[in-house]
Amino acid sequence: MIDVRAVRADFPILERKVDGKQLVYLDSGATSQKPRQVIEAVARFYQEHNANVHRGLYQLAAAATDLYEGARAKVARFIGAAPEEVVFTHGTTEALNLVAYSLGEARVKGGDEIVVTVMEHHANLIPWQVLARRKGAKLVPVGITPEGELDLAELADRVTGRAKVVAVTHVSNVLGTINPIPEIAELAHRVGAVLVVDAAQSVPHLPVDVRELGADLVAFSGHKMLGPTGIGVLWGRRELLEELPPFLTGGEMIREVWLERATWNEVPYKFEAGTPPIAQAIGLGVAVDYLSSLGMEEVRRHDLRLAARALEGLLARDYVSVYGPPAPEARGGVVAFNLRGVHPHDVATLLDQEGIAIRAGHHCAQPLHRLLDIPASCRASFYLYNTQEEVDAFLAALDRVWKVLG
Ligand code: 7TS
């Protein structure tokens, strides 16, 4: 079991007051807070080791390169991958843009189909829209069941021989739904399609082994898993990464350059043009150490306990509508909801006056909100530093909001 008191002592921001009230941070789905181990590692890099990587012949540059590559090895171990399959990007969004561009160049032509779901974050939708338009390919959306789970029967129908790509989120950032990726991988691979998984909400919260997942390309962000902003990961099967053309071009990603042409570096460097986010990658390595020391099974158990308590409390209030599966085990650590007839922005604003930070809006999932026939929703999301008392404080505060606005 996670010793949440000990964990909280590692997160300096949690001591902060908001308008004199103790901060209750329930927006880790947007970005997580950072333990001092990560904050100190980033500061230490700039104070003691700062140099550019992969080019300097002096000791400082060699140390910086070792730290950067050491972080890659840690991230690889964390997801059950080989280091050369781990590409550092600036975040999930950049990783998915890279994939849509490069996969588009290598594998997609006019008339082909790209299967997406209605629960995608815009980061796993717009790049595919742009690719479809560029290539004259067709975007094929898959819906959800009334319970808020992916409609697997519809997915099986949609993934035909015309599908070149299936792009799906592992965990919905609104519904919380955990999608059965191994099952989806089988459907995709049966027709020779590539499976791209947006793992931005899963790698921070669940034990994820990319081999067991069965996907071909997996993207996630450091800042949602205790790491710094500006660092993300694209994992890909080595053969596929080798086949794909580069996305960004320039320094670092080349082997040899003439005035009129160039050859590409080996993977993963082919996809890391320019100076990478060095301090951020090192910070992510320390974040991964932190998560590993607690154990991702324990992190999952802790999130689940909190989300289950929140879900139970929300479902018991007749003035609340909850979106997504009613069973907590079917979900990650996010719970989206609305108060009957109350605008979600008003809910978030009143909770903020009590020091409680939740997110309200469309959470970069407008098509999903349109389908649910709501303009926006409130979302509480939990992580390893949240407590049951915080969940209870949130529920009690909601009752007060309802008294004022209901
Ligand atoms: N995919 C999913 C499922 C996400 O939840 C997010 C960020 C992204 C992609 C994009 O990640 P980024 O690091 O490149 O921005 N989600 C959210 C959220 O739910 N609230 O703020 C950001």
Boltz pocket constraint, residues with backbone or C-beta under 6 A from the ligand:
constraints:
  - pocket:
      binder: B
      contacts: [[A, 29], [A, 30], [A, 31], [A, 90], [A, 91], [A, 92], [A, 93], [A, 94], [A, 121], [A, 123], [A, 124], [A, 169], [A, 171], [A, 172], [A, 173], [A, 198], [A, 200], [A, 201], [A, 221], [A, 359], [A, 363], [A, 364]]
      max_distance: 6.0
